Amino acid sequence: MPGVKEIKNRIKSVADTQKITNAMYLVASAKLTSAKADFASFSPYSAEVFRLIHEALTGIDPQDCPYLQNNKQAPAAFLIIGSDKGLAGDYNKQIIRTAINVYNDNPESELFVTGERIKTGLRNAGIGFRTDFDFSLKKPDDESADYLKDYFDRLFSDNKISSLTAIYSDFGGGFTHKVTHKDILPIIPFKGNSEYGAECEFLPDKETIAETLIPIYLKTIFRGIILHAFCSEQNARMLAMKNANDNAKDLLNSLTLEYNHTRQNAITREITEISGERKQS
């Protein structure tokens, strides 16, 4: 049975750990609050961009727009978005499992991975990925979206990849996160008008407007994806740190009770020994 000193040292160790997890919870909470505010202001803009691009592309012959064509000769590409850091529950594990399944179903595909945790998981599974792709999601800003748009637009335009699908954790705003797939290239126009409202009139013509809108659309879709991924990561980390804080609190209560009992027993034993020595004298 541990003594008073050992229990006291363990209480201090748990309390110090709790300070760290509580600080990480506050940091993740602040980042999530900021990202959700960006999400709220970004959503109406992205919805309008999606409406316009689908209206512009509907009815256009795929032969007249390379972004509507799938080059069957090139490999399919998957953009896998995870985090560099751990301590986020099963956030990265879910993405790794999904990436492994995707690769097993598409062994000839090209994997573009962001997040050191995801890269490590794929290496451990013996799965290769593009090492010339250098992107780390520090924050979901315009610069990150521009980088992804330019990088994959160039590969698709040069027929280096036939399609692009993003794999990331979708942020539903609740206490769960779900890994999802989103097809980015080639662009598949929405069939019909029920989702995007009434048809627009495009001047001078749809082809010209579509050519102007496509780069804006690609940047918008990448911005939305990394916003989802970032919010989901921070939410997962916040929940993981909350659970860690709750567990630490329960452990501290248990250790404090054990400490008090052990200390009381030690005091009682000392009093008994002192009383016994007096009786003998």
C-alpha angles and dihedrals in degrees: 000000000000118000130235093268094051093049091047091052091049091050089053092048093051091046091052090049090049090055090056095047091046091052090049090049091054093047092049091046092052092048091048092050091051093046092048089054089053089048092053093052094041099050099072091047093049092047090055093047091051091048093051097045093050092047090049095048097043109105096013115130109246088224088065095051121048091199089069094053129090114212102215092192094065125070122259115252131217124197108207115195121197137138136276093221134057130211090093102113114242093334096116095034092061092050092047092051091049092047091051091050091048092051092048089053092044107031093165094055128109117241120208108191133192120186126058091231091057092046091052092049092051092047089052089052091051094245120141127217138180109289095188091068107094114182130135121185102226094150134351100248136143091263092060092047091049091051093052093044094051094042098051095034088059093049093048094045090049090050092242091130129029097207142356128221124178121218114197144133111275116222110224094176093245136087097287134068125205127200109233140182122229123187111220107165134068093033113237111205117224113254110229135004105258095099100041103036131238122350118267129223111238122205130226087006143306095260093058093045092046091052089054095043100047097076089047090048094050092049090048094050092048090048090053093048095051091045089055092046094047094047091047092050094049091045091051092048092047092052092045091052091047090054090047091051092049092049091047090051091052091047092049091052091050093046092046090053090048090047092052093048093047092046092048091049090050091051092047091049091050092050090049092050092048091049091049092051092051092051091051092050 
